[in-house]
Amino acid sequence: MAELSKSCGSNCQQDQHQIQDAEIRDRLSHIKNKILVMSGKGGVGKSSVAAYLSIALAKKGYRVGLMDIDLHGPSIPRLLGLNGHIQPSSHPGKAIPIDFMPNLQVISIESLMGEDKDRATIWRGPLKIGVIRQFISDIEWSDLDYLVIDSPPGTGDEPLTVAQTIPDAKALIVTTPQEISLADVRKSINFCRQVKMQILGLVENMSGLACPHCGKTIDLFKTRGGEMIAKKEHLPLLASLPIEPEVVTLGDAGTLEALYEGQFPCTKVFNKIVEEIAKPGKKEEVVSMQAKKEIKDKKEGLVSMIKFAIPTAGGKLCAHFGHCDQFALVETEDGKITGQSMHTPPPHEPGVLPRWLHEKGAHIVIAGGMGARAQQIFNENGIRVITGAPTDTPESLVNHYLSEALITGPNVCDH
């Protein structure tokens, strides 16, 4: 009897999980864009950026949901001055998010905690994962243009749950200029690439303070750190936000909506971020359509093998195509790597490398940067070129391509 009871319990749990999966898929199908605001380090202003971005999108007329999954340290309700509580829906077991302003709905664990806002949330991983899934399945979001998700710092249960539950979520990574923050941001970038989450770009927060007396910028946390890591990782730097004491005061008072009633530099910056995020044809894209075609052709016997050429230096992709130490030639078949060899290229002269790689049998070149003339010669030799690839090992780049998850940024060499 005990074994039968266990079996029934297990089956019931499995059925409930499948029902919740279906509810999540249905709910997400009514949300056009999902943005995970994350950072490798705490204290960089991630929640403030998530709140600013949500308000900016709503003010532009988009229908926005803001989901606070920082379960141990929720900041969104206090930044927004959110006093309401989540109300039960007419549907059993469902709830309605809080309407903060026209076009903006909000959900946070703090809105479920009653009057004691200082009570600690002492939860382990499985419980946190369950709550995040419920924030999607059991909350009756309106049809949304954007769902902005405020994640706690790090690469633990919360962002991983989002990556697994919302496969088309895109990341916006927040940093400050100093190295101690950038070191953790690199972990966030690697996290996104490992879980195949597209990165919209970086936002550098706390980027200088204007002296109230002379107007000169004081670099309290160094300068240009976000710009440098964005360039190195071939990612867009969406904005550099200065420290604005008035904005800090608005956040502490829970009146961030007033940002759009006054003249603040960050208001203009966030309007530009919204334009960048909302416009079609983002600089960073997932290489997928052509990959799908080539993999489809290969399965149908039209292409038996694809050989990739990757310029390398120190075992990883070299950012500048013509200055690499060696080329990795990676052979694939049936969507899997079957072999790899390293080759020292001939002296770099115009047109030499494309012809040399054509003789080596290359079909696709994955590069960080490449001049327009070189790309033209490759095309003339029947070799497709992908530029803006991140610094990674040849095996990783090829596997990401084959799984339709190779993320590319701007061509770092456009001469």
C-alpha positions as CSV (number, residue, x, y, z in Angstrom):
1,M,0.0,0.0,0.0
2,A,2.8,2.3,0.9
3,E,4.5,1.8,-2.5
4,L,1.1,2.3,-4.3
5,S,0.7,5.5,-2.4
6,K,4.1,6.7,-3.4
7,S,3.4,5.9,-7.0
8,C,0.1,7.7,-7.0
9,G,1.8,10.7,-5.3
10,S,4.5,10.8,-7.9
11,N,2.1,10.5,-10.8
12,C,-0.1,13.3,-9.3
13,Q,3.0,15.6,-9.0
14,Q,4.0,14.8,-12.5
15,D,0.5,15.6,-13.8
16,Q,0.5,18.9,-11.8
17,H,3.9,19.8,-13.3
18,Q,2.6,19.1,-16.8
19,I,-0.5,21.2,-16.2
20,Q,1.7,24.1,-14.9
21,D,4.0,23.8,-17.9
22,A,1.0,24.2,-20.2
23,E,-0.2,27.2,-18.3
24,I,3.2,28.8,-18.5
25,R,3.4,28.2,-22.2
26,D,0.0,29.7,-22.7
27,R,0.8,32.8,-20.5
28,L,4.1,33.4,-22.3
29,S,2.5,33.2,-25.7
30,H,0.7,36.4,-24.8
31,I,3.9,38.3,-24.0
32,K,5.9,39.5,-27.0
33,N,9.3,40.3,-25.4
34,K,10.9,39.1,-22.2
35,I,13.9,41.0,-20.7
36,L,15.9,39.6,-17.8
37,V,17.8,42.4,-16.0
38,M,20.7,40.8,-14.3
39,S,24.2,41.4,-12.9
40,G,27.0,39.3,-11.5
41,K,27.4,41.6,-8.5
42,G,25.0,43.2,-6.0
43,G,24.7,46.9,-5.4
44,V,25.2,48.0,-9.0
45,G,21.7,49.4,-9.4
46,K,20.1,46.5,-11.2
47,S,16.6,46.9,-9.6
48,S,16.7,50.6,-10.3
49,V,17.5,50.0,-13.9
50,A,14.7,47.4,-14.2
51,A,12.3,49.9,-12.7
52,Y,13.5,52.8,-14.9
53,L,13.3,50.6,-18.0
54,S,9.7,49.5,-17.2
55,I,8.5,53.0,-16.6
56,A,10.2,54.2,-19.8
57,L,8.6,51.5,-21.8
58,A,5.2,52.2,-20.3
59,K,5.5,55.9,-20.9
60,K,6.2,55.1,-24.6
61,G,2.9,53.4,-24.8
62,Y,4.0,49.8,-24.5
63,R,2.1,47.3,-22.3
64,V,4.6,46.3,-19.6
65,G,4.8,43.8,-16.8
66,L,7.6,44.1,-14.1
67,M,8.3,40.8,-12.3
68,D,10.5,41.0,-9.2
69,I,12.2,37.6,-8.7
70,D,14.7,38.9,-6.1
71,L,13.0,36.8,-3.5
72,H,15.4,37.5,-0.7
73,G,15.9,41.2,-1.2
74,P,12.9,42.6,-3.2
75,S,13.5,46.3,-4.0
76,I,10.9,47.0,-6.7
77,P,7.9,47.8,-4.4
78,R,10.0,50.3,-2.4
79,L,11.5,52.0,-5.5
80,L,8.0,52.4,-6.9
81,G,6.2,53.1,-3.6
82,L,3.9,50.1,-4.3
83,N,1.4,49.9,-1.4
84,G,-1.2,47.6,-3.0
85,H,-1.5,43.9,-2.6
86,I,-2.0,41.2,-5.2
87,Q,-5.7,40.5,-5.5
88,P,-7.2,37.1,-6.1
89,S,-8.7,36.5,-9.6
90,S,-12.1,35.2,-10.4
91,H,-10.4,32.0,-11.5
92,P,-9.6,29.7,-8.6
93,G,-5.9,29.6,-7.7
94,K,-5.0,32.7,-9.8
95,A,-4.2,36.2,-8.9
96,I,-4.0,39.6,-10.6
97,P,-0.8,41.7,-10.6
98,I,-0.8,45.2,-9.2
99,D,-1.6,48.0,-11.6
100,F,1.1,50.6,-10.8
101,M,0.4,53.0,-13.6
102,P,-1.3,52.9,-17.0
103,N,0.4,50.2,-19.1
104,L,2.5,48.9,-16.1
105,Q,1.7,45.9,-13.9
106,V,3.9,44.7,-11.1
107,I,4.4,41.5,-9.1
108,S,6.8,41.0,-6.2
109,I,7.1,38.6,-3.3
110,E,6.9,41.6,-0.9
111,S,3.4,42.3,-2.1
112,L,2.4,38.9,-0.7
113,M,4.1,39.3,2.7
114,G,1.4,41.3,4.5
115,E,2.4,44.2,6.7
116,D,5.8,42.9,7.9
117,K,8.0,44.1,5.0
118,D,11.2,43.4,7.0
119,R,10.5,39.7,7.4
120,A,13.3,37.5,6.0
121,T,12.6,35.1,3.2
122,I,14.5,31.9,4.1
123,W,13.9,29.6,1.2
124,R,16.0,26.9,-0.5
125,G,16.3,26.4,-4.3
126,P,13.3,24.2,-5.0
127,L,10.9,26.5,-3.3
128,K,12.3,29.6,-5.1
129,I,12.0,27.8,-8.4
130,G,8.4,26.9,-7.7
131,V,7.5,30.5,-6.8
132,I,9.1,31.9,-9.9
133,R,7.1,29.5,-12.1
134,Q,3.9,30.4,-10.2
135,F,4.7,34.1,-10.9
136,I,4.1,33.2,-14.6
137,S,1.5,30.4,-14.4
138,D,-0.7,31.7,-11.6
139,I,-0.6,35.5,-12.3
140,E,-3.1,36.7,-14.8
141,W,-0.9,39.1,-16.7
142,S,-2.5,41.2,-19.5
143,D,-1.3,40.7,-23.0
144,L,2.1,42.4,-22.8
145,D,4.6,43.9,-25.2
146,Y,7.3,43.5,-22.6
147,L,7.9,41.5,-19.4
148,V,10.8,43.0,-17.5
149,I,12.3,40.5,-14.9
150,D,14.4,41.9,-12.1
151,S,16.7,39.1,-11.0
152,P,19.0,38.9,-7.9
153,P,22.7,39.2,-8.4
154,G,24.7,36.2,-9.5
155,T,24.0,33.2,-11.7
156,G,22.1,30.9,-9.3
157,D,18.6,29.4,-9.1
158,E,16.6,32.5,-10.1
159,P,18.2,33.5,-13.4
160,L,18.7,29.8,-14.3
161,T,15.0,29.2,-13.7
162,V,14.1,32.1,-16.0
163,A,16.5,30.7,-18.7
164,Q,14.8,27.3,-18.5
165,T,11.2,28.5,-18.1
166,I,11.3,31.4,-20.6
167,P,13.5,30.1,-23.4
168,D,13.2,33.3,-25.5
169,A,14.1,35.7,-22.7
170,K,16.9,38.2,-23.5
171,A,19.4,39.5,-21.0
172,L,20.3,43.1,-20.1
173,I,23.4,43.1,-17.9
174,V,24.1,45.9,-15.5
175,T,27.5,46.8,-14.2
176,T,29.5,49.7,-12.7
177,P,32.8,50.8,-14.2
178,Q,35.2,49.3,-11.6
179,E,37.0,46.0,-12.1
180,I,35.4,44.3,-9.1
181,S,32.0,44.6,-10.8
182,L,33.3,43.8,-14.3
183,A,34.8,40.5,-13.0
184,D,31.4,39.4,-12.0
185,V,29.8,40.7,-15.2
186,R,32.0,38.5,-17.2
187,K,30.5,35.5,-15.3
188,S,27.0,36.8,-16.2
189,I,28.0,37.0,-19.9
190,N,29.4,33.4,-19.8
191,F,26.2,32.3,-18.0
192,C,24.0,33.7,-20.8
193,R,26.2,32.1,-23.5
194,Q,26.1,28.7,-21.7
195,V,22.3,28.7,-21.4
196,K,21.9,30.1,-24.9
197,M,20.3,33.4,-23.8
198,Q,20.7,36.3,-26.1
199,I,22.3,39.4,-24.6
200,L,20.6,42.7,-25.6
201,G,23.6,44.6,-24.2
202,L,25.3,46.2,-21.2
203,V,24.2,49.2,-19.1
204,E,27.0,50.9,-17.1
205,N,25.5,52.4,-14.0
206,M,27.1,55.0,-11.6
207,S,29.3,56.3,-14.4
208,G,30.5,59.5,-12.9
209,L,29.1,62.3,-10.7
210,A,28.7,65.8,-11.9
211,C,30.2,68.2,-9.3
212,P,27.3,70.5,-8.1
213,H,29.7,73.4,-7.9
214,C,31.8,73.3,-11.1
215,G,30.0,70.7,-13.2
216,K,33.1,68.7,-13.7
217,T,32.6,64.9,-13.8
218,I,34.1,63.0,-10.8
219,D,34.8,59.3,-11.6
220,L,34.0,57.8,-8.2
221,F,34.1,54.2,-9.6
222,K,36.7,54.6,-12.3
223,T,35.6,55.2,-15.9
224,R,34.8,53.4,-19.2
225,G,34.8,49.9,-17.6
226,G,31.5,49.0,-19.2
227,E,32.6,50.4,-22.6
228,M,35.8,48.3,-22.5
229,I,34.2,45.0,-21.6
230,A,31.4,45.6,-24.1
231,K,34.0,46.1,-26.8
232,K,36.0,43.1,-25.7
233,E,33.0,40.8,-25.6
234,H,31.5,42.2,-28.8
235,L,28.3,43.4,-27.1
236,P,26.4,46.7,-27.4
237,L,26.9,49.2,-24.6
238,L,23.3,50.5,-24.4
239,A,24.0,53.3,-22.0
240,S,26.3,54.9,-19.4
241,L,24.2,56.3,-16.5
242,P,25.7,59.0,-14.3
243,I,25.1,59.1,-10.5
244,E,22.2,61.5,-9.9
245,P,21.5,62.3,-6.2
246,E,18.0,63.5,-7.1
247,V,17.1,60.2,-8.6
248,V,18.5,58.4,-5.5
249,T,16.1,60.5,-3.4
250,L,13.2,59.6,-5.7
251,G,14.0,55.9,-5.4
252,D,14.2,56.1,-1.6
253,A,10.9,58.0,-1.5
254,G,9.2,55.5,-3.8
255,T,8.5,58.1,-6.4
256,L,10.5,57.0,-9.5
257,E,7.6,57.8,-11.8
258,A,8.5,61.4,-11.2
259,L,11.5,60.9,-13.3
260,Y,9.3,61.6,-16.3
261,E,7.9,64.8,-14.8
262,G,11.3,66.5,-14.4
263,Q,14.5,67.1,-16.5
264,F,16.9,64.3,-15.6
265,P,19.8,63.1,-17.8
266,C,18.9,59.5,-17.1
267,T,15.3,60.0,-18.5
268,K,16.8,60.9,-21.9
269,V,19.2,58.0,-21.6
270,F,16.4,55.5,-20.9
271,N,14.4,56.8,-23.8
272,K,17.3,56.0,-26.0
273,I,17.6,52.5,-24.5
274,V,13.9,51.9,-25.2
275,E,14.5,53.1,-28.8
276,E,17.5,50.7,-29.1
277,I,15.7,47.7,-27.6
278,A,12.4,48.3,-29.5
279,K,13.8,48.9,-33.0
280,P,14.0,46.0,-35.4
281,G,17.3,44.5,-36.4
282,K,19.3,44.7,-33.2
283,K,23.0,44.8,-33.6
284,E,23.3,41.6,-31.7
285,E,21.5,38.7,-33.1
286,V,21.3,34.9,-32.8
287,V,22.6,33.3,-36.0
288,S,19.8,30.9,-36.7
289,M,17.9,31.2,-40.0
290,Q,20.9,30.4,-42.1
291,A,22.0,27.7,-39.6
292,K,18.6,26.1,-39.9
293,K,18.8,26.1,-43.7
294,E,22.3,24.6,-43.7
295,I,21.4,21.9,-41.1
296,K,18.1,21.1,-43.0
297,D,20.1,20.8,-46.3
298,K,22.6,18.6,-44.5
299,K,19.8,16.3,-43.2
300,E,18.3,16.0,-46.6
301,G,21.7,15.0,-48.0
302,L,22.3,18.2,-49.8
303,V,25.3,19.0,-47.6
304,S,27.2,16.0,-46.2
305,M,29.7,17.9,-44.1
306,I,30.4,21.5,-43.0
307,K,33.9,22.7,-42.3
308,F,34.4,25.8,-40.2
309,A,37.4,28.1,-40.2
310,I,38.2,30.1,-37.0
311,P,41.1,32.5,-36.6
312,T,42.7,31.9,-33.2
313,A,45.2,33.3,-30.8
314,G,46.0,31.6,-27.5
315,G,43.4,28.8,-28.2
316,K,40.5,31.2,-28.6
317,L,39.0,33.3,-31.4
318,C,41.3,36.2,-32.5
319,A,39.3,39.4,-32.7
320,H,41.2,40.6,-35.8
321,F,41.0,38.1,-38.6
322,G,44.2,39.0,-40.4
323,H,46.4,38.9,-37.3
324,C,45.8,35.5,-35.9
325,D,48.4,32.9,-35.0
326,Q,46.6,29.9,-36.4
327,F,43.4,28.8,-38.0
328,A,41.3,26.1,-36.5
329,L,39.6,24.0,-39.1
330,V,36.6,22.2,-37.5
331,E,34.8,19.5,-39.4
332,T,31.2,18.6,-38.6
333,E,28.7,16.0,-39.7
334,D,25.1,15.5,-38.7
335,G,25.3,18.5,-36.4
336,K,28.3,17.2,-34.5
337,I,32.0,18.0,-34.5
338,T,34.0,15.1,-36.1
339,G,37.5,16.5,-36.2
340,Q,39.7,19.6,-35.7
341,S,43.1,20.6,-37.0
342,M,45.3,23.7,-36.5
343,H,47.0,25.4,-39.5
344,T,49.5,28.3,-39.6
345,P,48.3,30.8,-42.3
346,P,50.5,32.2,-45.0
347,P,51.7,35.8,-44.7
348,H,48.8,38.2,-44.6
349,E,48.3,40.0,-47.9
350,P,45.0,41.1,-49.6
351,G,43.1,38.1,-50.9
352,V,45.6,35.5,-49.7
353,L,43.7,34.1,-46.8
354,P,40.3,33.7,-48.5
355,R,41.9,31.7,-51.3
356,W,44.0,29.6,-48.9
357,L,41.0,28.7,-46.8
358,H,39.0,27.9,-50.0
359,E,41.8,25.4,-50.8
360,K,41.5,24.0,-47.3
361,G,37.8,23.2,-48.0
362,A,36.3,25.8,-45.6
363,H,32.5,26.4,-45.9
364,I,32.0,29.0,-43.1
365,V,34.4,31.4,-41.5
366,I,33.5,32.6,-37.9
367,A,35.4,35.8,-37.1
368,G,35.4,38.6,-34.6
369,G,36.2,41.3,-37.2
370,M,36.9,41.3,-40.9
371,G,37.3,44.0,-43.6
372,A,34.6,44.4,-46.3
373,R,37.0,43.5,-49.1
374,A,38.0,40.2,-47.4
375,Q,34.3,39.3,-46.9
376,Q,33.7,40.0,-50.6
377,I,36.5,37.7,-51.7
378,F,35.2,34.9,-49.4
379,N,31.8,35.2,-50.9
380,E,33.3,35.0,-54.4
381,N,35.0,31.7,-53.2
382,G,31.6,30.4,-52.0
383,I,32.5,30.8,-48.3
384,R,30.0,32.3,-45.9
385,V,31.4,34.8,-43.3
386,I,30.0,35.4,-39.8
387,T,31.5,38.4,-38.0
388,G,31.1,39.8,-34.5
389,A,31.5,36.4,-32.8
390,P,32.6,36.5,-29.1
391,T,36.0,35.4,-27.8
392,D,35.6,31.7,-27.2
393,T,37.2,28.4,-28.2
394,P,36.6,27.1,-31.7
395,E,34.7,24.0,-30.4
396,S,32.3,26.2,-28.4
397,L,31.7,28.6,-31.3
398,V,30.9,25.8,-33.7
399,N,28.7,24.0,-31.2
400,H,26.8,27.3,-30.5
401,Y,26.3,27.7,-34.3
402,L,25.1,24.2,-34.8
403,S,22.6,24.6,-31.9
404,E,21.4,27.8,-33.5
405,A,22.6,29.9,-30.5
406,L,25.7,31.7,-31.8
407,I,25.4,35.3,-30.5
408,T,27.1,37.9,-32.6
409,G,27.8,41.6,-32.1
410,P,29.1,44.3,-34.3
411,N,32.0,43.7,-36.8
412,V,35.0,45.0,-34.9
413,C,37.0,45.5,-38.1
414,D,35.0,47.5,-40.7
415,H,37.7,48.9,-43.0
